[in-house]
Amino acid sequence: MKRIGFLSFGHWNPHPQSRTRSAGDVLRQSIDLAVAAEELGADGAYFRVHHFAQQLASPFPMLAAIGAKTSKIEIGTGVIDMRYENPFYMAEDAGAADLISSGRLQLGLSRGSPEQVIDGWRHFGFQPEEGETDADMARRHTRVFLDLLKGQGFARPHPRPMFPNPPGLLRLEPHSEGLRERIWWGAASNATAVWAARMGMNLQSSTLKTDETGQPFHVQQAEQLRAFKAAWQEAGHAHTPRTSVSRSIFAITSDLDRAYFGRQQGSDQFGHIDNFRAVFGRSYAAEPDKLIDQLRQDEAIAEADTLLLTVPNQLGVEYNAHVIENILKHVAPALGWR
């Protein structure tokens, strides 16, 4: 069995052919797609976060709304750029969203990706400390956030408070017990995957990875997942970790599917992004029987317990529900995922 969810980048564009022509369209349709995915039997609804772009940027109000309208599906991010985040305010938002969903929040974090603007986090009031890089700052914010999620008191109470306080130091509220174990790190390299394991975070790995060996993408990603699991075991954490990979996978079952995805490129690509050499994973698009044979060869999907399907959100809720249903109905059972 494998958990199967979707990952939406939340694009919107006023173009007449787009089904998401405004930010409001994306937010409302994201909620509707999560509801539809739960009805289809999918396991997760995940959303990418980008600032200064016509994409989803502020996840917690939307995640809380999804939590209130669903009852089973996991809700999460893939990923939040921690260079932009105040860990204290974020801990309150995350606690509230998790409580509304009755403990279904799966929160993916990272050091961030190439941005729309130069040093955008500076506009949010953050800057690296002396000797730090922006990646170091993201990890510092993350460590503070993880500590806050433990729910331990740290703030000295006022001697004459407006409302009565419990005894001892105070923590942030609302606190959601168990959320600390449902934090993920989006890692591009093997080294950051090992760091995430040592920090006790689950691992998210996307369709882009640092090219470390020149091998095919799925082989390198599988090695990354195995390095994470080995580091987790060495760290001696008490609970079992989770790993996820994301893929663009389209089962062609109609003429519309063929028109949209019949010419999808079927090979990895190597290039440079953000000053490092990267490998970009292939997309999968074929009739179900061919797709099943292709996916059997993907080592990283086999290694992960969770698969996130990247969806073309600008094509609308109905079509994206069809994309998800095609995988759940025509592909997953043959591969033992269902």
Summary of the structure (lengths in Angstrom):
residues: 338
radius of gyration: 20.3
end to end distance: 5.4
largest distance: 70.4
contacts: 1102
relative contact order: 0.15
helix: 42%
strand: 18%
